[in-house]
Each structure stands twice: as structure tokens, then as C-alpha cells.
């Protein structure tokens, strides 16, 4: 039959999972970091998920599709509850409880801060601040310093930083601000430090777009931090 059904543009999807949480029928799930329509029969085509996508990756199209099956959908939802299947929304919103790592010995004294500037929030920093001149610039997802116990000595040292959340903040504004920083300063290097959750990849997207907008010819390093505070990946991104 020809009917309304959800269409997802995977190129635009950043895996934030907001559409998953908005779909009462469970028709959308995250698969390999992208929103997917798991079954046509679970989608009623009403589009409750549309207004929740910050990337405009979801639309409604008319095409040949299986009919919405309310009974099958309810059975599917009941089965998920019975099996205690966790919600497949954004991994970054999933409740997680873990024991903090225990140090092998008490530190001899306070660990000195490696922060050499203020402010640090990307919304607040000025592109012409003196600490950006000739700097090694680090864009940091704001959860990173909480997850990574040795963030200061391992990564922050000798870097100028700009901190933000690629999921909750205005990405377009951040692209403009980072591009301005790159344009007016002789930035020596650029590093992006993000969490492993899919939506945090937005910080890498911001950096890539900012480099392109600035007209600078440069690559940058992406460092990914696990939820338990380990560096699990380092790679160079070419623009």
C-alpha cells in the first residue's frame, strides 16, 4: 500500500537518539551510531519524531510500505519490556553506574592545574584573546575533564582550550566562533577531545566545518575518551 512513513537521512544523522526517545512505537532505533527504521509495521507515519531531530534528518514520505500493525507493535513493545531490553536511545543518556578508579597510592600533594586561561567555554572566549596567539588549540567536549582523571597533565598541558557540548549547544554558532579563532590567530595545531558516545562526534564535525570556513589548510587530531576515562582512539582528520 502507498502510505506516509518515516524517512531518515543517514548522512545528516549524528546519532543523538532524540528521535528514538520520541517514537512511542519503538520503530526507530540506533544501529551503529545512526537512527534506523527497524520495521515498517511499527511506524504509524504520524511523524511525532520530526520535531525532535536537531539535524533535520527525518522527514515523512509517501511510498509503498507495509501497513502499520498496531497489534504487532504492542507485542513488540511488551516483549522489550519483558526481556528488560534497555531503551536504545542516545548512549550518552543511558544511566551508568561505575566505581571510580582507586589510586595505588595517595598523591604527595595537590595536583597542579595546567589551565593557562580564563574563560574556557567556547561561548565566552574571545577570538582575539592573547592566549590564542600562536597556540596549540584544543576543542574539548565538556564531559571529558570529568571522565578523565589525568586530563590536566596528559592533555591540557600547554594548550589553549575551548569547551562546549556538541549535542546541547548551537553548532552553527560554534563553527563561526572556531573559524574566527583560526582566522585571526596563527594556530600551531588543532586537537579535538571528545567522548566515545555517538553524539559527541558533533565536536569533530564542528572542527571540520570551522577549518573549511576559515580557509586554512590544516589537519587536526581527534582523541576519543571512553566513559571510564581512557584514551581509546587517536586519529588525524584531514580537511
N, C-alpha and C positions, 0 to 999 in steps of 0.2 A: 504494500500500500504506500501511497505518497502521503507523507505527513511531516510535521515540524519535528526536528531533532537537533540536539546539540552538536556543534562543530567546534573542534579545538585546533588552533593553530600552534603546533608544537614549536615552531621557530620563535614565537613570541612568549611562550610559556616559560616561566622561570622556576616553576616547582614550588611556589609559595604555599599551595594547598588550601587557599581560602575557598576555592570553588568546591573542593571535596567536603569541607565542613558545611557548605551552604546547600549541598544536594541531599535532601531528606531521604531520597530513594537509594542512595549509595551507588548511583550509576557512574560516578566519576571517582577514580582512584589515582594515586600517584604510582607510576610504574617507571622505574629507572630515572627518577627525578623529574618526570613530566606527567601532566594530567592526561588521563586516558578515559575514553568512554568504554567501560568494561563490558557492557551489554546494551543493545538497543532496546530490549524489552523492559529494562529498568528505567529508561528515560521517558518522562511524560511530555517532554518538549515544551514545557511552560517557561523555561528559562530563568528559574529562581537563582541560578548560579551567575547569570550575566553581570549583575551589578557588583559582584564581589571580586572580579578579576581586575587587578591593578594594571595589567598589561594589555587589556582589550584582546585577549587571546581566544575568547569564547564568543560564539555567535549562534544564531538559530538559522538553520537552513531547511528547505523543503526538498526531500528526496525520498527515494524508495527505501523503506525501513520496516523492520518488524514492528508490529503493533505493541504499544505499551501494555504490559501484563501486570495489572495491579496485584493479583494473587501471587504470581511468581515473585514479584518484588517484595511483598510482605514476607514470603517464605525465606527469601534470600536474607532479608534484614534479621529475621528471627534466628536463622542459622548462624549468622555472625555473632549475635548476642549469646546464643547457647554455647558456641565454641569459644566464647570470650576473645574473639578476634579484636585486637585494638583498632581504633579508628585510623584509617590510612591517610590522614591529613598531613599537614606540613610536619616533617620530622623535628623541626625546630620548636614546635609547640607541644611535642609529646612529653608528658611528665616522666622524669627520670630521677631516680634517687641513687646516689652512689656515695661511697665512703671517700672522704678526702684522703689523698696520699699521706702517709706518715713519714716524716723525715727520719733518716737514720740517726741523726744527732741534732741537738739544738744548735742553731746558729750562734756564733760567738757574740754577735751584736746585731743591731738593726741592719737590714739590707738597704744600702743606699739607693735612692731613686736615681734613675737615668733620664728623667724628664728635664728637658732643657728649654721649655717654652710654656707659655700660657696665653690664650686659651688653647684647648686641644680639639674641641668639637668643630667639625667641618662647617657648620652653620655660622660659627662665631669667628673663625680665624680670618685674618685679612690677607689677601693675596700678596700685598706689599710688605708684610711683616718681615723684619730683618732676619728672623731665624730661617726663612725660606731661601735666602740668597745663597746660592752655591750649595744647597742642601741635598742630602740623601733623604728623599721624601718617602714616607711610609703611610699608606692608607690602611687604617685598622678598623675592622668591624668591632663595634663597641662591646661585644661579649668576650672577645679574645683575652683581654687582660684579667678577666675574672676566671676564665677556664685555665689559663696557662700560668702556673705558679712562678716560673722563672722568666716571664715576659721581659722584665726590665733588663737584666744582664744579657739575655740571649738574643733579643731582637731590637728592643727600643734604643739601646746604647748608640749614641752618635747619629741618631736620626731625628729629623723634624717630622711631626706626625699630624694627621688629620683623622679624626674619629667620627664614624657615623654608622647608621643602620640602613642597609640597602633595602630592607623589607618595609620598615615603618616610615622612613623619611622620603623626601621628594627627590627622586633620582635625577630628574631633569635639572633641578637646582644644583645638585652635587656635580653633575657633568660640567655645568657652566663654571662653578667655583674652582674645580680642579683644573679645568682648561686655563682659567685665568692665572692660577698659580704657576702652571707650566709655561705660559706665555711670557710672564714678566720676570721670571727668575731663571738663572742658569742651573736648573736642577741636574745634579750629578747622576742620580739613579732614582727609580721609582719601584716601590715594593708594595704589593697588596697582601695583607694578612687577614684571612677570613676563616670562619668556622666551617666544619665539614657539611653542615646542613645545606640542602639544595638552594634555599632562598638566599643564602649568603653569597652565592655566585654572582649576585647582582652587583657586588662591590667590584668584581673583576670587569663586569660589563661597563660599569661607570668609568673605570680607569681606561678601558679601551676606547670608549667614546670620547673621553676627555683628551686623550693623546691625539686622536684623529682631528678633533675640533681645534686643538692648539696648533696643528700644522707641524709639530715636532716629529722628527724621525727618531723614534726610540722604542725599545722593547722594555718590558718590565717583568719582575719576578712575582709569581703568585705562591704564597705559602699557606697551606691548609692545616688548620689545627683541629684535632679530634675533641670530642666532648669531654674527654678526661685530660685534656691539656697537652697532648703530644703533637709534635710536628709530624704529620703523616704524608705530606707531599710538598715538593718544591718543584716548580717548573717555570721556564721562561715563556712569556707570551709575546709573540711578535704582532705588531700592529701595521 
